[in-house]
């Protein structure tokens, strides 16, 4: 199978918020032309990511405000962003994903005003699971929002449109909300960074509530440095938000790199991948990666966290969702999607006594969980245990949605901060993500760890195929034990390599099992007359780590140039002719994996 991940775009625009602002400062880009181009692209989009877009006249108003300021004065000068449509933007209606609920806000939400004051330009409102109830991105009367990598798969929710518009570079960042994972699951499914900050440090004024005591406004970005910048700008205390909390300094020193950091990791007993073996392997790789960065990996008891998570939808917190829209629901509940009626409408039968009993139980879990958290600095989990097709979710909407909350539902109930990070791709090119979480008010530590992670991962940005400006990488072909999940793959992981492509060579190669061993070693040799295509992998690797890998490769193997079936030539491991003495030809197997499975 020929699988290519993240084919680069031809776009030459700046990749990060800071590089865009710098381009404005230097005159390389002009805000009006650039933002108009963005709007034109959005209006031609055929996806369901957008529910409303600003007019040319509204854009002119934002540009007029910018014209009175200098790009050097505003950290987000001219930066286009998207807003989940349960967050108010003056001039556009808010629907919360339900047309009958539509209203015209008198002013923008507090966080939107803060971002606009910093120079950012909102281009419109994005789709969501209705009333932010769901983790799938399919619960909308306007249709499902497709994954940015494969339209057959879900984008994640409820902040579906917010994630997809960033991943596809229609905007540079977006606002979402997170009650049960809505700011993390869509990040994982679209190869993004997603920050669910400490409850209350980013204002929820002007946000249609889902569960008001739990809701958080979140940020989606393509890279960690953009996320850190937005947190610095957006974490402002709002005295009109009764759930707002001023920033606090942690009483303990917090890590800013993985070296020496105590990282809790889930054991086999508590891991759940719902049959997804690829996600299981990718989580194991992520654990190996943080360990290679110098972290101390500590097995972590996830059971009380999972018990707390079960309270969110199996307990009386569903009544909070009903309370948030009670008046509307009593009058126009039939206008809601059937799945929303099932979830929210079911709360009407809950008793106040059940709520108190659940709160007592939650407090007991909180004590247990905080005690466990004292033994680590952060915990690393999968963001989601698997990903589903849109068709699968539509056939089984509640159970599959529930599965996606396995690693996320407890976070706000227990008052922790969390950050979702890209962590690789499946063989079919779908993103996988992990989440770091820690105590409340440890957001800046999580942001620093995410930056350290990003430097070693060298993953492409969103669905663009582009890399960070300073990321010096090269493609390296492997054909044997260094391939994914095989014996020496750990060397690739430890040196920061990531699988880019599973493919074939051109039909000009022979493959041998070299003499000696263990371990068994392959030899790839160019054979113009009697060769065939051989299954190989191409890995994206930091240039400054290639020497360290070569130092581990014994004679007669070396680095050369190999032709792929596409006609492209890449650097890769080949064998000197002297190495064929005593070797066994295994070309007919078509690759090292099949040889190991059938021939060895």
C-alpha atoms as one frame of an Amber mdcrd trajectory, in Angstrom:
protein
   0.000   0.000   0.000   1.343   3.419  -0.914   0.455   5.892   1.829   1.725
   9.438   1.777   1.190  11.648   4.794   0.654  15.387   4.626   1.562  16.248
   1.092   2.998  19.783   1.227   0.922  22.675   0.018   2.287  25.228  -2.398
   1.341  28.092  -0.104   4.158  30.514   0.631   2.346  32.397   3.384   3.882
  32.647   6.866   3.399  29.536   8.998   2.979  31.006  12.490   1.243  33.964
  14.109   4.541  35.639  14.884   5.874  35.169  11.355   2.647  36.630   9.908
   2.870  39.713  12.127   6.542  40.058  11.202   5.633  39.904   7.505   3.223
  42.805   8.063   5.885  44.770   9.931   8.405  44.327   7.141   5.885  45.165
   4.424   6.096  41.714   2.837   2.314  41.379   3.263  -0.458  43.958   3.310
  -3.330  43.185   5.736  -6.183  44.165   3.425  -5.052  42.027   0.509  -4.127
  39.089   2.708  -7.354  39.041   4.726  -9.503  39.587   1.638  -7.790  36.589
   0.070  -8.621  34.549   3.157 -12.272  35.590   3.010 -12.525  34.731  -0.667
 -11.140  31.275   0.023 -13.561  30.697   2.906 -16.529  31.698   0.747 -15.532
  29.145  -1.856 -15.196  26.319   0.683 -17.673  23.476   0.230 -17.166  21.983
   3.693 -19.532  22.518   6.615 -16.882  24.120   8.813 -18.316  27.657   8.635
 -21.797  28.771   9.699 -21.341  32.502   9.072 -18.652  34.754   7.609 -18.135
  38.502   7.992 -18.996  40.810   5.075 -16.517  42.905   3.103 -17.878  45.963
   4.932 -17.228  44.355   8.311 -13.714  43.472   7.226 -13.176  47.100   6.236
 -14.203  48.153   9.752 -11.596  45.871  11.310  -8.976  47.098   8.845  -9.818
  50.706   9.686  -9.060  50.001  13.348  -5.759  48.379  12.396  -4.784  51.319
  10.226  -4.671  53.485  13.335  -2.103  51.233  14.972   1.361  49.991  14.121
   2.067  46.289  13.613   4.831  46.562  16.210   2.332  47.566  18.884  -0.087
  44.649  18.654   0.905  40.990  19.189  -1.942  39.713  16.968  -1.907  42.495
  14.362  -3.970  41.399  11.343  -4.102  37.741  12.410  -7.280  36.043  11.105
  -9.166  33.753  13.489 -12.393  31.776  13.740 -14.944  31.626  16.545 -17.009
  28.634  17.566 -20.658  29.571  17.149 -21.525  29.372  20.823 -19.281  32.382
  21.455 -20.675  35.826  20.673 -19.270  38.062  17.945 -20.891  41.446  17.488
 -22.322  41.729  13.982 -22.952  38.008  13.447 -25.750  35.928  14.928 -25.074
  33.162  17.444 -26.822  29.833  16.889 -25.031  27.330  19.181 -25.659  24.921
  16.312 -29.451  25.275  16.441 -31.203  27.541  13.951 -34.255  28.038  16.190
 -31.993  29.309  18.984 -30.475  32.027  16.769 -29.996  35.512  18.309 -28.088
  38.722  17.599 -25.640  39.504  20.421 -25.340  43.097  21.608 -21.585  42.788
  22.011 -18.777  40.333  21.516 -17.717  37.883  24.191 -15.047  39.143  26.591
 -12.312  36.931  25.125 -13.224  38.006  21.579 -12.913  41.663  22.566  -9.530
  40.971  24.168  -8.237  39.303  20.992  -9.576  42.039  18.711  -7.956  44.670
  20.952  -4.669  42.788  20.430  -5.103  43.157  16.648  -6.730  39.856  15.666
  -9.451  39.858  12.994 -12.403  37.431  13.316 -13.476  36.089   9.931 -16.580
  34.237  11.054 -18.369  31.630  13.146 -17.697  27.909  12.924 -19.839  24.797
  13.190 -20.219  22.709  16.339 -22.105  19.800  17.771 -25.450  21.301  18.729
 -25.299  23.172  22.055 -21.706  21.906  22.384 -23.054  18.467  23.269 -20.814
  15.909  21.611 -17.245  14.960  20.719 -17.905  13.920  17.132 -18.586  16.957
  14.922 -21.616  15.327  13.284 -24.440  16.677  15.467 -25.373  19.686  13.391
 -28.457  20.447  11.302 -26.068  21.884   8.699 -24.282  18.555   8.339 -21.190
  16.821   9.678 -17.830  18.581   9.519 -15.344  16.276   7.826 -11.873  15.508
   9.092  -9.189  17.671   7.480  -7.153  14.573   6.475  -9.897  12.212   5.297
 -13.481  13.391   4.630 -14.895   9.958   5.535 -13.787  10.439   9.146 -15.106
  12.662  11.914 -13.424  15.934  12.735 -14.104  15.608  16.447 -16.349  17.896
  18.421 -17.934  19.793  19.633 -15.475  22.405  18.303 -15.403  20.776  14.877
 -15.314  23.773  12.558 -12.837  25.610  14.760 -10.315  22.781  14.440 -10.734
  22.159  10.717 -10.390  25.836   9.754  -7.029  25.998  11.542  -5.756  22.651
  10.255  -6.493  23.692   6.673  -4.878  27.124   7.186  -8.034  29.126   6.540
  -7.244  30.984   9.772  -4.228  31.088  12.096  -6.063  30.167  15.277  -9.558
  29.609  16.540 -11.645  29.666  19.671 -13.451  26.597  20.900 -15.008  25.544
  24.157 -14.367  22.491  26.307 -16.680  20.898  28.839 -15.908  17.223  28.271
 -13.095  17.279  25.694 -14.314  19.598  22.930 -11.072  21.566  22.893  -8.876
  18.466  22.816 -10.490  15.707  20.742 -10.797  17.881  17.574  -7.153  18.901
  18.054  -6.085  15.250  18.096  -8.108  14.352  15.016  -6.722  17.273  12.986
  -3.037  17.298  14.021  -3.317  20.460  16.132  -2.383  21.815  19.528  -5.363
  22.471  21.776  -5.196  24.152  25.181  -7.919  23.574  27.739  -6.716  26.051
  30.332  -7.505  26.111  34.012 -11.202  26.775  34.535 -11.913  30.484  34.804
  -8.597  31.951  33.629 -10.086  32.639  30.179 -13.436  34.394  30.481 -16.676
  32.654  29.523 -18.684  35.893  29.390 -20.610  35.886  26.113 -20.473  32.099
  25.771 -23.636  30.001  25.480 -23.123  27.632  28.412 -23.133  23.854  28.222
 -22.297  23.193  31.889 -21.545  26.605  33.311 -19.571  25.284  36.288 -17.292
  23.299  33.958 -17.037  25.249  30.682 -13.693  26.545  29.399 -12.854  28.627
  26.335 -10.039  26.942  24.404  -7.516  27.757  21.683  -6.578  25.722  18.580
  -3.268  26.344  16.800  -0.896  24.574  14.425   2.108  25.036  16.716   2.941
  25.390  20.402   4.440  28.880  20.220   1.172  30.253  18.833  -0.671  28.596
  21.705   1.640  30.189  24.289   1.157  33.624  22.706  -2.640  33.316  22.749
  -2.647  32.206  26.370  -0.507  35.206  27.304  -2.909  37.563  25.520  -6.187
  35.869  26.451  -5.762  34.892  30.100  -7.214  38.113  31.497  -9.427  38.292
  34.559 -13.041  39.223  33.825 -14.778  40.686  36.889 -18.179  40.251  35.191
 -17.731  36.479  34.942 -18.726  35.034  38.318 -16.722  31.882  37.541 -13.572
  33.790  36.575 -10.379  33.138  38.517  -7.292  35.346  38.612  -4.047  33.673
  37.651  -2.195  32.094  40.555   1.411  31.078  40.941   1.830  27.390  41.682
   3.228  26.657  45.130   5.573  24.067  43.584   8.258  24.418  40.943   6.860
  23.291  37.588   8.852  21.588  34.824   9.541  23.367  31.548  11.232  20.480
  29.746  10.843  16.730  29.977  14.327  16.182  31.371  13.876  15.032  34.958
  10.082  15.416  34.781   7.948  12.758  36.451   5.418  11.685  33.814   2.524
   9.443  34.783   1.594   6.965  32.055  -1.361   4.633  31.922  -0.840   0.909
  32.333  -2.369  -1.782  30.141  -5.106  -2.292  32.745  -6.490   1.211  32.250
  -5.761   1.813  28.574  -8.705   1.560  26.198  -8.324   1.748  22.416 -11.628
   0.151  21.378  -9.866  -2.309  19.106  -7.603   0.286  17.466  -4.165  -1.355
  17.411  -2.520   1.552  15.593  -3.517   4.086  18.240  -2.270   1.636  20.872
   1.165   1.449  19.217   1.316   5.218  18.748   0.678   5.801  22.451   3.482
   3.366  23.290   5.727   5.358  20.944   4.752   8.590  22.703   5.686   7.088
  26.065   9.031   5.970  24.640   9.524   9.452  23.225   9.088  11.299  26.541
  11.387   8.763  28.189  14.035   9.430  25.512  13.706  13.148  26.332  14.831
  12.465  29.883  11.508  12.044  31.651  10.979   9.545  34.448   8.003   7.436
  33.390   5.801   6.316  36.300   2.898   3.832  35.989  -0.245   5.724  36.942
  -3.546   4.569  38.444  -6.277   5.941  36.181  -9.258   4.254  37.853 -10.504
   7.113  40.089 -10.173   9.536  37.158 -12.310   7.236  35.041 -14.836   6.908
  37.857 -15.094  10.692  38.002 -15.471  10.851  34.216 -18.492   8.562  34.385
 -20.326  11.148  36.469 -20.434  13.653  33.615 -23.019  11.900  31.453 -24.145
   9.096  33.733 -24.834  11.474  36.615 -26.750  14.700  37.267 -24.340  17.039
  35.431 -26.511  16.415  32.393 -29.075  18.547  34.257 -26.685  21.489  33.891
 -26.982  21.175  30.141 -30.744  21.290  30.522 -30.541  24.303  32.860 -28.401
  26.179  30.311 -31.180  26.151  27.689 -34.231  25.347  29.846 -36.492  28.173
  28.679 -35.707  27.511  25.015 -36.022  23.761  25.448 -39.443  24.021  27.108
 -40.746  26.105  24.214 -38.867  24.651  21.220 -37.250  21.407  22.332 -38.585
  19.670  19.248 -36.324  21.932  17.146 -33.251  20.201  18.624 -31.652  17.203
  16.975 -33.005  13.872  18.161 -29.738  12.908  19.842 -29.720  16.209  21.762
 -33.297  15.633  22.854 -32.291  12.212  24.147 -29.349  13.564  26.148 -30.638
  16.918  27.400 -34.280  15.935  27.666 -33.355  12.980  29.847 -32.177  15.360
  32.557 -35.726  16.471  33.389 -36.287  13.364  35.493 -33.205  13.867  37.683
 -33.695  14.812  41.333 -31.862  17.477  43.323 -30.887  14.810  45.845 -29.093
  12.917  43.069 -27.054  16.024  42.296 -25.867  16.327  45.888 -24.990  12.654
  46.097 -22.954  12.974  42.908 -21.152  16.064  44.227 -20.208  14.161  47.376
 -18.903  11.305  45.254 -16.982  13.692  43.005 -15.297  15.282  46.019 -14.199
  11.842  47.189 -12.715  11.149  43.761 -11.030  14.562  43.787  -9.196  13.701
  47.011  -8.085  10.361  45.557  -6.966  11.899  42.276  -5.068  14.783  43.866
  -3.234  12.279  46.055  -2.175  10.348  42.951  -1.207  13.552  41.147   1.209
  14.380  43.974   3.437  11.522  42.801   3.950  12.993  39.290   4.462  16.348
  37.610   2.198  15.640  34.633   0.215  12.743  33.207   0.395  11.644  29.564
  -2.679   9.973  28.056  -4.027   9.378  24.564  -6.377  12.228  23.709  -8.791
   9.693  22.239  -8.607   5.913  22.063  -9.660   5.700  18.432 -11.251   7.639
  15.566 -14.477   6.733  13.738 -15.939   7.290  10.322 -18.902   9.638   9.996
 -20.975   6.684   8.860 -20.109   4.691  11.993 -21.049   7.577  14.290 -24.348
   8.200  12.556 -25.214   4.510  13.031 -24.297   4.492  16.738 -24.182   8.122
  17.900 -24.258   7.852  21.690 -22.003   4.870  22.417 -19.235   5.925  20.025
 -19.373   9.498  21.266 -19.036   8.193  24.823 -15.959   6.188  23.833 -14.241
   9.368  22.661 -14.589  10.897  26.132 -12.779   8.070  27.907  -9.619  10.169
  28.425 -11.241  13.614  28.576 -14.510  13.687  30.532 -12.952  13.943  34.003
 -10.727  16.956  33.371 -13.027  19.853  34.237 -14.888  17.925  36.920 -11.592
  17.476  38.769 -10.285  20.982  37.938  -7.129  20.118  36.000  -5.447  21.939
  33.129  -4.759  20.035  29.919  -3.007  20.427  26.585  -3.538  18.211  23.523
  -0.534  17.670  21.229   0.031  15.943  17.858   1.863  12.640  18.266   2.072
  10.954  14.870   0.000   9.277  12.168  -1.549   5.926  11.455  -0.581   3.895
   8.397  -3.616   5.333   6.607  -2.537   8.914   7.315  -4.925   9.810  10.161
  -3.532  11.907  13.024  -3.023  10.616  16.545  -2.712  12.887  19.566  -1.762
  12.758  23.226  -2.718  14.967  26.144  -0.629  16.276  29.022  -2.551  17.261
  32.133  -1.647  18.669  35.501  -3.064  20.645  38.414  -4.984  23.882  37.908
  -2.807  26.936  37.150  -0.001  24.821  35.657  -0.908  25.965  32.141   2.432
  27.670  31.461   4.327  24.528  32.414   2.204  22.496  29.984   2.893  25.051
  27.263   6.645  24.753  27.856   6.498  20.962  27.732   4.497  21.164  24.515
   7.233  23.327  22.999   9.893  20.781  23.998   7.737  18.026  22.498   7.247
  19.943  19.268  10.985  20.443  18.760  11.685  16.729  18.860   8.569  15.589
  16.970   9.095  17.734  13.862   5.578  16.970  12.652   3.914  18.905   9.826
   1.602  21.766  10.777  -2.065  20.813  10.771  -3.083  19.360   7.420  -0.796
  21.701   5.463   2.235  19.426   5.088   4.446  22.376   5.990   6.965  22.485
   8.830   7.992  25.166  11.270  10.367  27.715   9.693  13.376  26.634  11.765
  12.741  22.901  11.565  15.689  21.456   9.639  14.586  17.971   8.603  15.366
  15.445   5.892  13.601  12.396   4.538  15.277   9.066   5.256  14.273   5.708
   3.731  14.446   2.541   5.832  13.787  -0.993   4.634  14.368  -3.308   7.614
  14.472  -3.395  11.404  14.153   0.397  11.653  10.645   0.264  10.161   7.603
   1.028  12.290   7.133  -1.381  15.236  10.158  -3.503  14.297  13.166  -4.263
  16.495  15.287  -1.127  15.900  12.486   1.364  15.370  13.183   2.710  18.853
  16.395   4.265  17.471  14.308   6.327  15.053  11.875   7.370  17.787  14.631
   8.356  20.216  16.241  10.572  17.574  13.015  12.425  16.807  12.048  10.752
  13.534   8.425  10.448  12.447   6.870   8.228   9.817   6.063  10.237   6.718
   5.274   7.629   4.093   4.834   3.875   3.605   5.573   3.212  -0.056   7.528
   1.155  -2.614  10.829   1.602  -4.363  10.917   1.704  -8.134  11.049  -1.734
  -9.769  14.850  -1.671  -9.856  15.876  -3.216  -6.528  16.765  -6.539  -4.944
  16.530  -7.328  -1.244  18.801  -9.681   0.690  19.031 -11.102   4.191  22.680
 -10.557   5.034  24.883 -13.233   6.517  25.475 -13.290  10.233  23.272 -12.196
  13.082  21.299 -12.108  15.153  19.859  -9.663  14.556  18.897 -10.325  10.966
  19.817  -7.451   8.658  18.447  -6.519   5.223  20.474  -5.350   2.277  18.844
  -3.203  -0.415  20.727  -3.198  -3.723  19.982  -1.486  -7.031  19.311  -4.078
  -9.756  18.441  -2.557 -13.125  17.890  -5.871 -14.960  16.116  -8.219 -12.545
  14.874  -5.989  -9.752  11.363  -5.352  -8.452   9.544  -2.906  -6.197  10.356
  -3.328  -2.478   8.169  -2.143   0.413   9.925   0.620   2.358   9.181   3.516
   4.687  10.250   7.156   4.509  10.759   8.908   7.845  11.073  12.635   8.461
  14.127  13.170  10.670  15.994  16.141  12.222  19.098  16.749  10.117  21.289
  17.126  13.187  20.361  13.588  14.308  21.230  11.738  11.097  24.878  11.336
  12.117  23.858   9.742  15.407  21.763   7.197  13.499  24.533   6.445  11.003
  26.912   5.786  13.892  24.648   2.910  14.933  24.545   1.305  11.447  27.192
  -1.428  10.951  29.150  -2.217   7.776  28.297  -3.106   4.967  25.201  -0.896
   5.257  25.468   2.789   4.445  23.564   5.850   3.315  22.822   6.327  -0.372
  20.043   7.499  -2.672  17.044   5.325  -3.506  14.429   5.755  -6.208  10.750
   5.497  -5.179   7.962   4.201  -7.401   6.860   7.837  -7.808  10.178   8.632
  -9.490  11.374  10.661  -6.509  14.876   9.986  -5.144  15.436  10.030  -1.382
  18.329   9.329   0.963  18.149   5.851   2.425  19.983   2.787   3.650  21.605
   0.633   0.967  24.083  -2.228   1.016  27.604  -2.347  -0.433  28.139  -5.189
  -2.910  30.665  -6.883  -0.624  27.848  -7.450   1.846  26.139  -9.892  -0.529
  28.766 -12.583   0.106  26.854 -15.353   1.892  23.600 -13.357   1.777  20.218
 -14.902   0.964  18.151 -13.182  -1.693  14.614 -12.468  -0.470  13.435 -10.112
  -3.230  10.445 -12.334  -4.018   8.924 -11.548  -0.620   8.569  -7.905  -1.697
   9.780  -6.471   1.591  11.347  -7.130   4.982   8.043  -7.450   6.897   6.770
 -10.244   4.637  10.116 -11.973   4.859   9.968 -11.932   8.654   6.377 -13.158
   8.616   6.764 -15.874   5.987  10.430 -16.556   5.330  12.459 -16.252   8.542
